[in-house]
Amino acid sequence: MANLISRMDNLQLEIILKAISYSKRLQIIRHLIKYGECDIERIARSIKVPYDTAFRNLSILRGAGFIVSRTSSARILFKINPLASSEVKILIKIISNHA
């Protein structure tokens, strides 16, 4: 893990750590690991937050590379990023093992 972190610059590390520093964002990651691709409404209901709070947290996770989104029939769908960096993939695995 130390080698992994030493390869990242400070900004990358800050963005990734900020993304997983809030329990609701960890819940989102766990939800997407368990259920796969979901829309914002389902995620918001699952973690018991308003739509705008879910959207803000999904945006942070997307910016850090944990998740990706696509639009389908006027809905935005989110899923775990299959092309995430190796650092993010390791953190996703750690999060999924501590669900």
KAKA-V928907 format. One record per helix or strand of 2 or more residues. SS is the DSSP state (H for helix, E for strand). FROM is the first residue (numbers start at 1). LEN is the number of residues. If there is no record, write none. Layout:
BEGIN
ss->SS from->FROM len->LEN
ss->SS from->FROM len->LEN
END
This chain:
BEGIN
ss->H from->2 len->6
ss->H from->10 len->10
ss->H from->23 len->13
ss->E from->38 len->2
ss->H from->40 len->8
ss->H from->51 len->13
ss->E from->67 len->6
ss->E from->75 len->6
ss->H from->86 len->12
END
